[in-house]
Amino acid sequence: MIRMIRSELLKMRHTFSLKCVFFAPLVTLLLSYLLSGGHVQFSAYNWWYFMILPLVVTLCSAGMIVREKKTGMQNIVCLPVQFHKIWLGKTAAIIILLFVSNLLLWILTTAVGFVTKVTVSPLDGLIGCMLLFLTYLWQIPFIMLLVNFMGYIPTVLVSVAANTILSAVGSETEWFLFVPYAIPARIVCPFFKIHVNGILLESDSPLLSGRYVLPALLISLIFAFVIFWCSSKLFSRGGRTHD
């Protein structure tokens, strides 16, 4: 499995998707500094989970499958490996990149905070970034599956639109637990202390409560497992059509 993951990561060398993983945190930080100055941390975290992270996850996940589609899946069907294991290797590779990108964003934002103004503590920032990492896991196999059936451009448009719109509309509602796209923006409120529109939370805001963090995280992880299992089965059936 380690060799399979390494192989998938090597396939991404020199691709725009891989560059996004490392450049997206830098772009987020630069954009936030230009727009917010000393409150760069608030702005960086807000831009990250609301717009830039969804784009990174979408491009990386979609890029993973579109390369195989261009060759008619010939690079996969000739391998003496079960399709669900190939799917697991591809998913695991994107998971690693998602973790690295979130960790890099936290390191850069924390470091800049000490130079400008610390508005989010290092611990809260780390917890928030790791929660984003965990609550975005389900989107990886889902996006990969959509690309397999819908194509690259439609999937990117649908994914980014769903993340942006449903996050803005549903994250601060009572029913956000039923909208997986809305969970990331809501679950980090107690740690980043900002509304999804970037405005600071009031001191008595119910969004500062952490009582929904664990249930929302569990729902996202269970959903991720279900999506992975279902998508691996569907991918295996689709792959056999190329035999």
C-alpha positions, 0 to 999 in steps of 0.5 A: 500500500505504501508503494501504491501511495508513493506511486500516486504521489509521483504521478502528481509531480509537476502538476498544477494540483500538487503545486496548489497544495503548497502555494495555496497557503501562501496565496491565502496568507498574502491575500489576507495580509493585503486585505486585513493587515494586522488581523491577518490570522482572522482573514487567513483562516476565513479565506482558507475554509470558505473558498481556497481549501475547497478549491484545493481539495477539488483540484487535487481530487479531480486531477487524480482521476482525470489523468487516468481517464485520458488514457482510458484507464489503461494504466489501471486495468493492466495492474495485478491489483484489485480496484478497491485497493487502487482507489484506496491508494489514490484516496490516501495520497490526496489525504496526505496532501490535504493534511500537509496543506492544512498544516502548512497554512497553520504554520505560516499563519501562526508565524505571521501572527507573532510578527503582526498580531496574534488574534487566534492562539496557536493551539486553537489554530491547530485544532481548527486546521485539523478539524478542517482536514478531518471534515473534508475527507469525505469530499475526496472520494466523492469528487473522484467519483464525480470526475469518473462519471461527470468529467473534470470541468463539471465536477470542479464547478459543482464542487466549488459551488456546493462548498461556497453556497451551502457553507454560507447558507447552512453553517450557522443554522440549526440543521447544519449537521444534515449538510456535510458541506456546512459542517467545516465552517461551523465546527471551527467557529469556537476556535477561529471565532469568526462568522463564515462572512469573516465578521468576528463572533460576538462574545455571547454568540452560541457559535462559540460553544463547542458542544457540536464539535464532536457530533459534527466530527463523527458525522463527517467521519462516518460519512467519509467511510460510507462514501469511500466504501460506495465509491470504491465499489462503483469505481471497481464496476466502472473499471471492469468495463475497460477489460 
